[in-house]
């Protein structure tokens, strides 16, 4: 009986992982825009130049 329950749990876990993996869309880059200026980098540069 324990073997049957263990096999069912393992089966459901494998099924869930396969289902989740099949639903994911593969993108060559991260989500969001990639052509946006890095304002944090600009702010840090001006702060460091101001201290020098």
ModelCIF file with pLDDT and N, C-alpha, C, O atoms, coordinates in Angstrom:
data_MODEL
#
_entry.id   MODEL 
#
_entity.id                         1 
_entity.type                       polymer 
_entity.pdbx_number_of_molecules   1 
#
_entity_poly.entity_id                      1 
_entity_poly.type                           'polypeptide(L)' 
_entity_poly.nstd_linkage                   no 
_entity_poly.nstd_monomer                   no 
_entity_poly.pdbx_seq_one_letter_code       
;(UNK)(UNK)(UNK)(UNK)(UNK)(UNK)(UNK)(UNK)(UNK)(UNK)(UNK)(UNK)(UNK)(UNK)(UNK)(UNK)
(UNK)(UNK)(UNK)(UNK)(UNK)(UNK)(UNK)(UNK)(UNK)(UNK)(UNK)(UNK)(UNK)(UNK)(UNK)(UNK)
(UNK)(UNK)(UNK)(UNK)(UNK)(UNK)(UNK)(UNK)(UNK)(UNK)(UNK)(UNK)(UNK)(UNK)(UNK)(UNK)
(UNK)(UNK)(UNK)(UNK)
;
_entity_poly.pdbx_seq_one_letter_code_can   XXXXXXXXXXXXXXXXXXXXXXXXXXXXXXXXXXXXXXXXXXXXXXXXXXXX 
_entity_poly.pdbx_strand_id                 A 
#
loop_
_entity_poly_seq.entity_id 
_entity_poly_seq.num 
_entity_poly_seq.mon_id 
_entity_poly_seq.hetero 
1 1  UNK n 
1 2  UNK n 
1 3  UNK n 
1 4  UNK n 
1 5  UNK n 
1 6  UNK n 
1 7  UNK n 
1 8  UNK n 
1 9  UNK n 
1 10 UNK n 
1 11 UNK n 
1 12 UNK n 
1 13 UNK n 
1 14 UNK n 
1 15 UNK n 
1 16 UNK n 
1 17 UNK n 
1 18 UNK n 
1 19 UNK n 
1 20 UNK n 
1 21 UNK n 
1 22 UNK n 
1 23 UNK n 
1 24 UNK n 
1 25 UNK n 
1 26 UNK n 
1 27 UNK n 
1 28 UNK n 
1 29 UNK n 
1 30 UNK n 
1 31 UNK n 
1 32 UNK n 
1 33 UNK n 
1 34 UNK n 
1 35 UNK n 
1 36 UNK n 
1 37 UNK n 
1 38 UNK n 
1 39 UNK n 
1 40 UNK n 
1 41 UNK n 
1 42 UNK n 
1 43 UNK n 
1 44 UNK n 
1 45 UNK n 
1 46 UNK n 
1 47 UNK n 
1 48 UNK n 
1 49 UNK n 
1 50 UNK n 
1 51 UNK n 
1 52 UNK n 
#
_struct_asym.id          A 
_struct_asym.entity_id   1 
#
loop_
_ma_qa_metric.id 
_ma_qa_metric.mode 
_ma_qa_metric.name 
_ma_qa_metric.software_group_id 
_ma_qa_metric.type 
1 global pLDDT . pLDDT 
2 local  pLDDT . pLDDT 
#
_ma_qa_metric_global.metric_id      1 
_ma_qa_metric_global.metric_value   82.35 
_ma_qa_metric_global.model_id       1 
_ma_qa_metric_global.ordinal_id     1 
#
loop_
_ma_qa_metric_local.label_asym_id 
_ma_qa_metric_local.label_comp_id 
_ma_qa_metric_local.label_seq_id 
_ma_qa_metric_local.metric_id 
_ma_qa_metric_local.metric_value 
_ma_qa_metric_local.model_id 
_ma_qa_metric_local.ordinal_id 
A UNK 1  2 92.00 1 1  
A UNK 2  2 95.00 1 2  
A UNK 3  2 96.00 1 3  
A UNK 4  2 96.00 1 4  
A UNK 5  2 96.00 1 5  
A UNK 6  2 97.00 1 6  
A UNK 7  2 97.00 1 7  
A UNK 8  2 97.00 1 8  
A UNK 9  2 97.00 1 9  
A UNK 10 2 97.00 1 10 
A UNK 11 2 96.00 1 11 
A UNK 12 2 96.00 1 12 
A UNK 13 2 95.00 1 13 
A UNK 14 2 94.00 1 14 
A UNK 15 2 93.00 1 15 
A UNK 16 2 90.00 1 16 
A UNK 17 2 89.00 1 17 
A UNK 18 2 88.00 1 18 
A UNK 19 2 85.00 1 19 
A UNK 20 2 79.00 1 20 
A UNK 21 2 73.00 1 21 
A UNK 22 2 64.00 1 22 
A UNK 23 2 63.00 1 23 
A UNK 24 2 63.00 1 24 
A UNK 25 2 63.00 1 25 
A UNK 26 2 64.00 1 26 
A UNK 27 2 60.00 1 27 
A UNK 28 2 59.00 1 28 
A UNK 29 2 59.00 1 29 
A UNK 30 2 61.00 1 30 
A UNK 31 2 64.00 1 31 
A UNK 32 2 66.00 1 32 
A UNK 33 2 66.00 1 33 
A UNK 34 2 67.00 1 34 
A UNK 35 2 72.00 1 35 
A UNK 36 2 75.00 1 36 
A UNK 37 2 80.00 1 37 
A UNK 38 2 82.00 1 38 
A UNK 39 2 87.00 1 39 
A UNK 40 2 89.00 1 40 
A UNK 41 2 88.00 1 41 
A UNK 42 2 90.00 1 42 
A UNK 43 2 90.00 1 43 
A UNK 44 2 90.00 1 44 
A UNK 45 2 90.00 1 45 
A UNK 46 2 91.00 1 46 
A UNK 47 2 91.00 1 47 
A UNK 48 2 91.00 1 48 
A UNK 49 2 89.00 1 49 
A UNK 50 2 84.00 1 50 
A UNK 51 2 80.00 1 51 
A UNK 52 2 66.00 1 52 
#
loop_
_atom_site.group_PDB 
_atom_site.id 
_atom_site.type_symbol 
_atom_site.label_atom_id 
_atom_site.label_alt_id 
_atom_site.label_comp_id 
_atom_site.label_asym_id 
_atom_site.label_entity_id 
_atom_site.label_seq_id 
_atom_site.pdbx_PDB_ins_code 
_atom_site.Cartn_x 
_atom_site.Cartn_y 
_atom_site.Cartn_z 
_atom_site.occupancy 
_atom_site.B_iso_or_equiv 
_atom_site.pdbx_formal_charge 
_atom_site.auth_seq_id 
_atom_site.auth_comp_id 
_atom_site.auth_asym_id 
_atom_site.auth_atom_id 
_atom_site.pdbx_PDB_model_num 
ATOM 1   N N  . UNK A 1 1  ? 0.825  -1.199 0.000   1.00 92.00 ? 1  UNK A N  1 
ATOM 2   C CA . UNK A 1 1  ? 0.000  0.000  0.000   1.00 92.00 ? 1  UNK A CA 1 
ATOM 3   C C  . UNK A 1 1  ? 0.870  1.265  0.000   1.00 92.00 ? 1  UNK A C  1 
ATOM 4   O O  . UNK A 1 1  ? 0.564  2.235  -0.693  1.00 92.00 ? 1  UNK A O  1 
ATOM 5   N N  . UNK A 1 2  ? 1.947  1.245  0.776   1.00 95.00 ? 2  UNK A N  1 
ATOM 6   C CA . UNK A 1 2  ? 2.835  2.403  0.828   1.00 95.00 ? 2  UNK A CA 1 
ATOM 7   C C  . UNK A 1 2  ? 3.502  2.635  -0.520  1.00 95.00 ? 2  UNK A C  1 
ATOM 8   O O  . UNK A 1 2  ? 3.714  3.773  -0.940  1.00 95.00 ? 2  UNK A O  1 
ATOM 9   N N  . UNK A 1 3  ? 3.829  1.529  -1.191  1.00 96.00 ? 3  UNK A N  1 
ATOM 10  C CA . UNK A 1 3  ? 4.459  1.639  -2.505  1.00 96.00 ? 3  UNK A CA 1 
ATOM 11  C C  . UNK A 1 3  ? 3.505  2.273  -3.514  1.00 96.00 ? 3  UNK A C  1 
ATOM 12  O O  . UNK A 1 3  ? 3.926  3.076  -4.347  1.00 96.00 ? 3  UNK A O  1 
ATOM 13  N N  . UNK A 1 4  ? 2.244  1.921  -3.443  1.00 96.00 ? 4  UNK A N  1 
ATOM 14  C CA . UNK A 1 4  ? 1.246  2.491  -4.350  1.00 96.00 ? 4  UNK A CA 1 
ATOM 15  C C  . UNK A 1 4  ? 1.081  3.990  -4.114  1.00 96.00 ? 4  UNK A C  1 
ATOM 16  O O  . UNK A 1 4  ? 1.010  4.759  -5.073  1.00 96.00 ? 4  UNK A O  1 
ATOM 17  N N  . UNK A 1 5  ? 1.020  4.406  -2.878  1.00 96.00 ? 5  UNK A N  1 
ATOM 18  C CA . UNK A 1 5  ? 0.873  5.825  -2.551  1.00 96.00 ? 5  UNK A CA 1 
ATOM 19  C C  . UNK A 1 5  ? 2.114  6.597  -2.972  1.00 96.00 ? 5  UNK A C  1 
ATOM 20  O O  . UNK A 1 5  ? 2.006  7.695  -3.519  1.00 96.00 ? 5  UNK A O  1 
ATOM 21  N N  . UNK A 1 6  ? 3.287  6.038  -2.724  1.00 97.00 ? 6  UNK A N  1 
ATOM 22  C CA . UNK A 1 6  ? 4.530  6.683  -3.136  1.00 97.00 ? 6  UNK A CA 1 
ATOM 23  C C  . UNK A 1 6  ? 4.595  6.823  -4.652  1.00 97.00 ? 6  UNK A C  1 
ATOM 24  O O  . UNK A 1 6  ? 5.003  7.867  -5.161  1.00 97.00 ? 6  UNK A O  1 
ATOM 25  N N  . UNK A 1 7  ? 4.198  5.784  -5.375  1.00 97.00 ? 7  UNK A N  1 
ATOM 26  C CA . UNK A 1 7  ? 4.203  5.830  -6.837  1.00 97.00 ? 7  UNK A CA 1 
ATOM 27  C C  . UNK A 1 7  ? 3.213  6.877  -7.349  1.00 97.00 ? 7  UNK A C  1 
ATOM 28  O O  . UNK A 1 7  ? 3.505  7.574  -8.321  1.00 97.00 ? 7  UNK A O  1 
ATOM 29  N N  . UNK A 1 8  ? 2.067  6.995  -6.721  1.00 97.00 ? 8  UNK A N  1 
ATOM 30  C CA . UNK A 1 8  ? 1.085  8.008  -7.127  1.00 97.00 ? 8  UNK A CA 1 
ATOM 31  C C  . UNK A 1 8  ? 1.622  9.417  -6.889  1.00 97.00 ? 8  UNK A C  1 
ATOM 32  O O  . UNK A 1 8  ? 1.470  10.294 -7.740  1.00 97.00 ? 8  UNK A O  1 
ATOM 33  N N  . UNK A 1 9  ? 2.241  9.632  -5.751  1.00 97.00 ? 9  UNK A N  1 
ATOM 34  C CA . UNK A 1 9  ? 2.786  10.958 -5.445  1.00 97.00 ? 9  UNK A CA 1 
ATOM 35  C C  . UNK A 1 9  ? 3.885  11.317 -6.431  1.00 97.00 ? 9  UNK A C  1 
ATOM 36  O O  . UNK A 1 9  ? 3.917  12.433 -6.949  1.00 97.00 ? 9  UNK A O  1 
ATOM 37  N N  . UNK A 1 10 ? 4.788  10.374 -6.693  1.00 97.00 ? 10 UNK A N  1 
ATOM 38  C CA . UNK A 1 10 ? 5.862  10.629 -7.660  1.00 97.00 ? 10 UNK A CA 1 
ATOM 39  C C  . UNK A 1 10 ? 5.282  10.884 -9.041  1.00 97.00 ? 10 UNK A C  1 
ATOM 40  O O  . UNK A 1 10 ? 5.757  11.768 -9.755  1.00 97.00 ? 10 UNK A O  1 
ATOM 41  N N  . UNK A 1 11 ? 4.275  10.136 -9.425  1.00 96.00 ? 11 UNK A N  1 
ATOM 42  C CA . UNK A 1 11 ? 3.627  10.334 -10.722 1.00 96.00 ? 11 UNK A CA 1 
ATOM 43  C C  . UNK A 1 11 ? 2.995  11.709 -10.850 1.00 96.00 ? 11 UNK A C  1 
ATOM 44  O O  . UNK A 1 11 ? 3.136  12.366 -11.881 1.00 96.00 ? 11 UNK A O  1 
ATOM 45  N N  . UNK A 1 12 ? 2.302  12.145 -9.811  1.00 96.00 ? 12 UNK A N  1 
ATOM 46  C CA . UNK A 1 12 ? 1.675  13.475 -9.850  1.00 96.00 ? 12 UNK A CA 1 
ATOM 47  C C  . UNK A 1 12 ? 2.715  14.590 -9.881  1.00 96.00 ? 12 UNK A C  1 
ATOM 48  O O  . UNK A 1 12 ? 2.520  15.604 -10.551 1.00 96.00 ? 12 UNK A O  1 
ATOM 49  N N  . UNK A 1 13 ? 3.800  14.408 -9.169  1.00 95.00 ? 13 UNK A N  1 
ATOM 50  C CA . UNK A 1 13 ? 4.870  15.417 -9.186  1.00 95.00 ? 13 UNK A CA 1 
ATOM 51  C C  . UNK A 1 13 ? 5.483  15.502 -10.575 1.00 95.00 ? 13 UNK A C  1 
ATOM 52  O O  . UNK A 1 13 ? 5.681  16.599 -11.097 1.00 95.00 ? 13 UNK A O  1 
ATOM 53  N N  . UNK A 1 14 ? 5.784  14.369 -11.174 1.00 94.00 ? 14 UNK A N  1 
ATOM 54  C CA . UNK A 1 14 ? 6.359  14.362 -12.525 1.00 94.00 ? 14 UNK A CA 1 
ATOM 55  C C  . UNK A 1 14 ? 5.381  14.968 -13.523 1.00 94.00 ? 14 UNK A C  1 
ATOM 56  O O  . UNK A 1 14 ? 5.781  15.750 -14.385 1.00 94.00 ? 14 UNK A O  1 
ATOM 57  N N  . UNK A 1 15 ? 4.108  14.614 -13.413 1.00 93.00 ? 15 UNK A N  1 
ATOM 58  C CA . UNK A 1 15 ? 3.096  15.184 -14.304 1.00 93.00 ? 15 UNK A CA 1 
ATOM 59  C C  . UNK A 1 15 ? 3.015  16.701 -14.148 1.00 93.00 ? 15 UNK A C  1 
ATOM 60  O O  . UNK A 1 15 ? 2.947  17.427 -15.140 1.00 93.00 ? 15 UNK A O  1 
ATOM 61  N N  . UNK A 1 16 ? 3.022  17.174 -12.920 1.00 90.00 ? 16 UNK A N  1 
ATOM 62  C CA . UNK A 1 16 ? 2.945  18.617 -12.688 1.00 90.00 ? 16 UNK A CA 1 
ATOM 63  C C  . UNK A 1 16 ? 4.164  19.347 -13.215 1.00 90.00 ? 16 UNK A C  1 
ATOM 64  O O  . UNK A 1 16 ? 4.036  20.431 -13.785 1.00 90.00 ? 16 UNK A O  1 
ATOM 65  N N  . UNK A 1 17 ? 5.346  18.773 -13.037 1.00 89.00 ? 17 UNK A N  1 
ATOM 66  C CA . UNK A 1 17 ? 6.558  19.409 -13.540 1.00 89.00 ? 17 UNK A CA 1 
ATOM 67  C C  . UNK A 1 17 ? 6.570  19.447 -15.062 1.00 89.00 ? 17 UNK A C  1 
ATOM 68  O O  . UNK A 1 17 ? 6.949  20.459 -15.651 1.00 89.00 ? 17 UNK A O  1 
ATOM 69  N N  . UNK A 1 18 ? 6.163  18.365 -15.700 1.00 88.00 ? 18 UNK A N  1 
ATOM 70  C CA . UNK A 1 18 ? 6.112  18.339 -17.160 1.00 88.00 ? 18 UNK A CA 1 
ATOM 71  C C  . UNK A 1 18 ? 5.087  19.335 -17.693 1.00 88.00 ? 18 UNK A C  1 
ATOM 72  O O  . UNK A 1 18 ? 5.336  20.011 -18.691 1.00 88.00 ? 18 UNK A O  1 
ATOM 73  N N  . UNK A 1 19 ? 3.951  19.426 -17.036 1.00 85.00 ? 19 UNK A N  1 
ATOM 74  C CA . UNK A 1 19 ? 2.908  20.367 -17.462 1.00 85.00 ? 19 UNK A CA 1 
ATOM 75  C C  . UNK A 1 19 ? 3.379  21.806 -17.317 1.00 85.00 ? 19 UNK A C  1 
ATOM 76  O O  . UNK A 1 19 ? 3.130  22.636 -18.191 1.00 85.00 ? 19 UNK A O  1 
ATOM 77  N N  . UNK A 1 20 ? 4.063  22.104 -16.210 1.00 79.00 ? 20 UNK A N  1 
ATOM 78  C CA . UNK A 1 20 ? 4.575  23.447 -15.993 1.00 79.00 ? 20 UNK A CA 1 
ATOM 79  C C  . UNK A 1 20 ? 5.658  23.788 -17.011 1.00 79.00 ? 20 UNK A C  1 
ATOM 80  O O  . UNK A 1 20 ? 5.694  24.908 -17.522 1.00 79.00 ? 20 UNK A O  1 
ATOM 81  N N  . UNK A 1 21 ? 6.531  22.847 -17.309 1.00 73.00 ? 21 UNK A N  1 
ATOM 82  C CA . UNK A 1 21 ? 7.609  23.080 -18.261 1.00 73.00 ? 21 UNK A CA 1 
ATOM 83  C C  . UNK A 1 21 ? 7.059  23.304 -19.670 1.00 73.00 ? 21 UNK A C  1 
ATOM 84  O O  . UNK A 1 21 ? 7.604  24.110 -20.423 1.00 73.00 ? 21 UNK A O  1 
ATOM 85  N N  . UNK A 1 22 ? 6.002  22.610 -20.030 1.00 64.00 ? 22 UNK A N  1 
ATOM 86  C CA . UNK A 1 22 ? 5.419  22.750 -21.360 1.00 64.00 ? 22 UNK A CA 1 
ATOM 87  C C  . UNK A 1 22 ? 4.721  24.096 -21.521 1.00 64.00 ? 22 UNK A C  1 
ATOM 88  O O  . UNK A 1 22 ? 4.622  24.601 -22.640 1.00 64.00 ? 22 UNK A O  1 
ATOM 89  N N  . UNK A 1 23 ? 4.237  24.685 -20.439 1.00 63.00 ? 23 UNK A N  1 
ATOM 90  C CA . UNK A 1 23 ? 3.507  25.950 -20.515 1.00 63.00 ? 23 UNK A CA 1 
ATOM 91  C C  . UNK A 1 23 ? 4.413  27.161 -20.576 1.00 63.00 ? 23 UNK A C  1 
ATOM 92  O O  . UNK A 1 23 ? 3.967  28.245 -20.953 1.00 63.00 ? 23 UNK A O  1 
ATOM 93  N N  . UNK A 1 24 ? 5.683  27.001 -20.213 1.00 63.00 ? 24 UNK A N  1 
ATOM 94  C CA . UNK A 1 24 ? 6.586  28.135 -20.215 1.00 63.00 ? 24 UNK A CA 1 
ATOM 95  C C  . UNK A 1 24 ? 7.029  28.449 -21.635 1.00 63.00 ? 24 UNK A C  1 
ATOM 96  O O  . UNK A 1 24 ? 7.353  27.553 -22.414 1.00 63.00 ? 24 UNK A O  1 
ATOM 97  N N  . UNK A 1 25 ? 7.037  29.727 -21.956 1.00 63.00 ? 25 UNK A N  1 
ATOM 98  C CA . UNK A 1 25 ? 7.472  30.180 -23.259 1.00 63.00 ? 25 UNK A CA 1 
ATOM 99  C C  . UNK A 1 25 ? 8.940  30.566 -23.161 1.00 63.00 ? 25 UNK A C  1 
ATOM 100 O O  . UNK A 1 25 ? 9.340  31.264 -22.230 1.00 63.00 ? 25 UNK A O  1 
ATOM 101 N N  . UNK A 1 26 ? 9.725  30.123 -24.098 1.00 64.00 ? 26 UNK A N  1 
ATOM 102 C CA . UNK A 1 26 ? 11.136 30.464 -24.066 1.00 64.00 ? 26 UNK A CA 1 
ATOM 103 C C  . UNK A 1 26 ? 11.374 31.755 -24.828 1.00 64.00 ? 26 UNK A C  1 
ATOM 104 O O  . UNK A 1 26 ? 10.948 31.898 -25.974 1.00 64.00 ? 26 UNK A O  1 
ATOM 105 N N  . UNK A 1 27 ? 12.051 32.686 -24.193 1.00 60.00 ? 27 UNK A N  1 
ATOM 106 C CA . UNK A 1 27 ? 12.399 33.973 -24.798 1.00 60.00 ? 27 UNK A CA 1 
ATOM 107 C C  . UNK A 1 27 ? 13.913 34.109 -24.793 1.00 60.00 ? 27 UNK A C  1 
ATOM 108 O O  . UNK A 1 27 ? 14.564 33.678 -23.841 1.00 60.00 ? 27 UNK A O  1 
ATOM 109 N N  . UNK A 1 28 ? 14.478 34.690 -25.817 1.00 59.00 ? 28 UNK A N  1 
ATOM 110 C CA . UNK A 1 28 ? 15.928 34.863 -25.817 1.00 59.00 ? 28 UNK A CA 1 
ATOM 111 C C  . UNK A 1 28 ? 16.409 35.935 -24.848 1.00 59.00 ? 28 UNK A C  1 
ATOM 112 O O  . UNK A 1 28 ? 17.606 36.011 -24.570 1.00 59.00 ? 28 UNK A O  1 
ATOM 113 N N  . UNK A 1 29 ? 15.511 36.763 -24.327 1.00 59.00 ? 29 UNK A N  1 
ATOM 114 C CA . UNK A 1 29 ? 15.895 37.827 -23.402 1.00 59.00 ? 29 UNK A CA 1 
ATOM 115 C C  . UNK A 1 29 ? 14.866 37.919 -22.286 1.00 59.00 ? 29 UNK A C  1 
ATOM 116 O O  . UNK A 1 29 ? 13.820 37.273 -22.347 1.00 59.00 ? 29 UNK A O  1 
ATOM 117 N N  . UNK A 1 30 ? 15.151 38.695 -21.300 1.00 61.00 ? 30 UNK A N  1 
ATOM 118 C CA . UNK A 1 30 ? 14.229 38.873 -20.190 1.00 61.00 ? 30 UNK A CA 1 
ATOM 119 C C  . UNK A 1 30 ? 13.015 39.676 -20.620 1.00 61.00 ? 30 UNK A C  1 
ATOM 120 O O  . UNK A 1 30 ? 13.051 40.367 -21.639 1.00 61.00 ? 30 UNK A O  1 
ATOM 121 N N  . UNK A 1 31 ? 11.962 39.588 -19.862 1.00 64.00 ? 31 UNK A N  1 
ATOM 122 C CA . UNK A 1 31 ? 10.754 40.343 -20.148 1.00 64.00 ? 31 UNK A CA 1 
ATOM 123 C C  . UNK A 1 31 ? 10.998 41.822 -19.916 1.00 64.00 ? 31 UNK A C  1 
ATOM 124 O O  . UNK A 1 31 ? 11.753 42.196 -19.019 1.00 64.00 ? 31 UNK A O  1 
ATOM 125 N N  . UNK A 1 32 ? 10.371 42.657 -20.710 1.00 66.00 ? 32 UNK A N  1 
ATOM 126 C CA . UNK A 1 32 ? 10.503 44.090 -20.555 1.00 66.00 ? 32 UNK A CA 1 
ATOM 127 C C  . UNK A 1 32 ? 11.303 44.709 -21.679 1.00 66.00 ? 32 UNK A C  1 
ATOM 128 O O  . UNK A 1 32 ? 11.798 44.015 -22.567 1.00 66.00 ? 32 UNK A O  1 
ATOM 129 N N  . UNK A 1 33 ? 11.422 46.005 -21.631 1.00 66.00 ? 33 UNK A N  1 
ATOM 130 C CA . UNK A 1 33 ? 12.149 46.728 -22.661 1.00 66.00 ? 33 UNK A CA 1 
ATOM 131 C C  . UNK A 1 33 ? 13.645 46.649 -22.412 1.00 66.00 ? 33 UNK A C  1 
ATOM 132 O O  . UNK A 1 33 ? 14.101 46.638 -21.269 1.00 66.00 ? 33 UNK A O  1 
ATOM 133 N N  . UNK A 1 34 ? 14.396 46.593 -23.492 1.00 67.00 ? 34 UNK A N  1 
ATOM 134 C CA . UNK A 1 34 ? 15.850 46.536 -23.354 1.00 67.00 ? 34 UNK A CA 1 
ATOM 135 C C  . UNK A 1 34 ? 16.519 47.804 -23.875 1.00 67.00 ? 34 UNK A C  1 
ATOM 136 O O  . UNK A 1 34 ? 17.737 47.947 -23.767 1.00 67.00 ? 34 UNK A O  1 
ATOM 137 N N  . UNK A 1 35 ? 15.745 48.718 -24.434 1.00 72.00 ? 35 UNK A N  1 
ATOM 138 C CA . UNK A 1 35 ? 16.329 49.932 -24.994 1.00 72.00 ? 35 UNK A CA 1 
ATOM 139 C C  . UNK A 1 35 ? 16.117 51.147 -24.092 1.00 72.00 ? 35 UNK A C  1 
ATOM 140 O O  . UNK A 1 35 ? 16.082 52.279 -24.576 1.00 72.00 ? 35 UNK A O  1 
ATOM 141 N N  . UNK A 1 36 ? 15.977 50.924 -22.801 1.00 75.00 ? 36 UNK A N  1 
ATOM 142 C CA . UNK A 1 36 ? 15.720 51.999 -21.849 1.00 75.00 ? 36 UNK A CA 1 
ATOM 143 C C  . UNK A 1 36 ? 17.047 52.445 -21.236 1.00 75.00 ? 36 UNK A C  1 
ATOM 144 O O  . UNK A 1 36 ? 17.920 51.627 -20.950 1.00 75.00 ? 36 UNK A O  1 
ATOM 145 N N  . UNK A 1 37 ? 17.181 53.760 -21.040 1.00 80.00 ? 37 UNK A N  1 
ATOM 146 C CA . UNK A 1 37 ? 18.394 54.294 -20.400 1.00 80.00 ? 37 UNK A CA 1 
ATOM 147 C C  . UNK A 1 37 ? 18.467 53.824 -18.960 1.00 80.00 ? 37 UNK A C  1 
ATOM 148 O O  . UNK A 1 37 ? 17.446 53.713 -18.283 1.00 80.00 ? 37 UNK A O  1 
ATOM 149 N N  . UNK A 1 38 ? 19.659 53.551 -18.500 1.00 82.00 ? 38 UNK A N  1 
ATOM 150 C CA . UNK A 1 38 ? 19.878 53.151 -17.114 1.00 82.00 ? 38 UNK A CA 1 
ATOM 151 C C  . UNK A 1 38 ? 20.063 54.423 -16.291 1.00 82.00 ? 38 UNK A C  1 
ATOM 152 O O  . UNK A 1 38 ? 21.175 54.934 -16.159 1.00 82.00 ? 38 UNK A O  1 
ATOM 153 N N  . UNK A 1 39 ? 18.945 54.932 -15.732 1.00 87.00 ? 39 UNK A N  1 
ATOM 154 C CA . UNK A 1 39 ? 19.004 56.188 -14.988 1.00 87.00 ? 39 UNK A CA 1 
ATOM 155 C C  . UNK A 1 39 ? 19.753 56.047 -13.676 1.00 87.00 ? 39 UNK A C  1 
ATOM 156 O O  . UNK A 1 39 ? 20.322 57.021 -13.183 1.00 87.00 ? 39 UNK A O  1 
ATOM 157 N N  . UNK A 1 40 ? 19.764 54.852 -13.104 1.00 89.00 ? 40 UNK A N  1 
ATOM 158 C CA . UNK A 1 40 ? 20.505 54.642 -11.872 1.00 89.00 ? 40 UNK A CA 1 
ATOM 159 C C  . UNK A 1 40 ? 21.999 54.781 -12.132 1.00 89.00 ? 40 UNK A C  1 
ATOM 160 O O  . UNK A 1 40 ? 22.720 55.366 -11.323 1.00 89.00 ? 40 UNK A O  1 
ATOM 161 N N  . UNK A 1 41 ? 22.464 54.250 -13.252 1.00 88.00 ? 41 UNK A N  1 
ATOM 162 C CA . UNK A 1 41 ? 23.877 54.379 -13.607 1.00 88.00 ? 41 UNK A CA 1 
ATOM 163 C C  . UNK A 1 41 ? 24.240 55.845 -13.832 1.00 88.00 ? 41 UNK A C  1 
ATOM 164 O O  . UNK A 1 41 ? 25.312 56.286 -13.418 1.00 88.00 ? 41 UNK A O  1 
ATOM 165 N N  . UNK A 1 42 ? 23.364 56.596 -14.479 1.00 90.00 ? 42 UNK A N  1 
ATOM 166 C CA . UNK A 1 42 ? 23.613 58.027 -14.696 1.00 90.00 ? 42 UNK A CA 1 
ATOM 167 C C  . UNK A 1 42 ? 23.674 58.773 -13.364 1.00 90.00 ? 42 UNK A C  1 
ATOM 168 O O  . UNK A 1 42 ? 24.526 59.641 -13.175 1.00 90.00 ? 42 UNK A O  1 
ATOM 169 N N  . UNK A 1 43 ? 22.772 58.435 -12.442 1.00 90.00 ? 43 UNK A N  1 
ATOM 170 C CA . UNK A 1 43 ? 22.751 59.092 -11.137 1.00 90.00 ? 43 UNK A CA 1 
ATOM 171 C C  . UNK A 1 43 ? 24.019 58.795 -10.360 1.00 90.00 ? 43 UNK A C  1 
ATOM 172 O O  . UNK A 1 43 ? 24.612 59.690 -9.757  1.00 90.00 ? 43 UNK A O  1 
ATOM 173 N N  . UNK A 1 44 ? 24.435 57.530 -10.374 1.00 90.00 ? 44 UNK A N  1 
ATOM 174 C CA . UNK A 1 44 ? 25.661 57.179 -9.665  1.00 90.00 ? 44 UNK A CA 1 
ATOM 175 C C  . UNK A 1 44 ? 26.872 57.883 -10.261 1.00 90.00 ? 44 UNK A C  1 
ATOM 176 O O  . UNK A 1 44 ? 27.755 58.326 -9.526  1.00 90.00 ? 44 UNK A O  1 
ATOM 177 N N  . UNK A 1 45 ? 26.922 57.991 -11.589 1.00 90.00 ? 45 UNK A N  1 
ATOM 178 C CA . UNK A 1 45 ? 28.054 58.660 -12.229 1.00 90.00 ? 45 UNK A CA 1 
ATOM 179 C C  . UNK A 1 45 ? 28.126 60.130 -11.830 1.00 90.00 ? 45 UNK A C  1 
ATOM 180 O O  . UNK A 1 45 ? 29.208 60.644 -11.547 1.00 90.00 ? 45 UNK A O  1 
ATOM 181 N N  . UNK A 1 46 ? 26.982 60.806 -11.805 1.00 91.00 ? 46 UNK A N  1 
ATOM 182 C CA . UNK A 1 46 ? 26.992 62.232 -11.439 1.00 91.00 ? 46 UNK A CA 1 
ATOM 183 C C  . UNK A 1 46 ? 27.322 62.404 -9.963  1.00 91.00 ? 46 UNK A C  1 
ATOM 184 O O  . UNK A 1 46 ? 27.993 63.370 -9.597  1.00 91.00 ? 46 UNK A O  1 
ATOM 185 N N  . UNK A 1 47 ? 26.870 61.494 -9.107  1.00 91.00 ? 47 UNK A N  1 
ATOM 186 C CA . UNK A 1 47 ? 27.220 61.610 -7.685  1.00 91.00 ? 47 UNK A CA 1 
ATOM 187 C C  . UNK A 1 47 ? 28.710 61.404 -7.469  1.00 91.00 ? 47 UNK A C  1 
ATOM 188 O O  . UNK A 1 47 ? 29.333 62.125 -6.689  1.00 91.00 ? 47 UNK A O  1 
ATOM 189 N N  . UNK A 1 48 ? 29.281 60.428 -8.155  1.00 91.00 ? 48 UNK A N  1 
ATOM 190 C CA . UNK A 1 48 ? 30.714 60.189 -7.997  1.00 91.00 ? 48 UNK A CA 1 
ATOM 191 C C  . UNK A 1 48 ? 31.555 61.325 -8.566  1.00 91.00 ? 48 UNK A C  1 
ATOM 192 O O  . UNK A 1 48 ? 32.600 61.664 -8.011  1.00 91.00 ? 48 UNK A O  1 
ATOM 193 N N  . UNK A 1 49 ? 31.101 61.916 -9.675  1.00 89.00 ? 49 UNK A N  1 
ATOM 194 C CA . UNK A 1 49 ? 31.822 63.060 -10.231 1.00 89.00 ? 49 UNK A CA 1 
ATOM 195 C C  . UNK A 1 49 ? 31.715 64.272 -9.321  1.00 89.00 ? 49 UNK A C  1 
ATOM 196 O O  . UNK A 1 49 ? 32.648 65.070 -9.236  1.00 89.00 ? 49 UNK A O  1 
ATOM 197 N N  . UNK A 1 50 ? 30.587 64.414 -8.641  1.00 84.00 ? 50 UNK A N  1 
ATOM 198 C CA . UNK A 1 50 ? 30.395 65.531 -7.714  1.00 84.00 ? 50 UNK A CA 1 
ATOM 199 C C  . UNK A 1 50 ? 31.284 65.419 -6.483  1.00 84.00 ? 50 UNK A C  1 
ATOM 200 O O  . UNK A 1 50 ? 31.667 66.440 -5.912  1.00 84.00 ? 50 UNK A O  1 
ATOM 201 N N  . UNK A 1 51 ? 31.616 64.231 -6.070  1.00 80.00 ? 51 UNK A N  1 
ATOM 202 C CA . UNK A 1 51 ? 32.458 64.039 -4.896  1.00 80.00 ? 51 UNK A CA 1 
ATOM 203 C C  . UNK A 1 51 ? 33.922 64.179 -5.214  1.00 80.00 ? 51 UNK A C  1 
ATOM 204 O O  . UNK A 1 51 ? 34.730 64.431 -4.320  1.00 80.00 ? 51 UNK A O  1 
ATOM 205 N N  . UNK A 1 52 ? 34.284 64.022 -6.477  1.00 66.00 ? 52 UNK A N  1 
ATOM 206 C CA . UNK A 1 52 ? 35.718 64.073 -6.844  1.00 66.00 ? 52 UNK A CA 1 
ATOM 207 C C  . UNK A 1 52 ? 36.240 65.471 -6.889  1.00 66.00 ? 52 UNK A C  1 
ATOM 208 O O  . UNK A 1 52 ? 37.417 65.682 -7.180  1.00 66.00 ? 52 UNK A O  1 
#
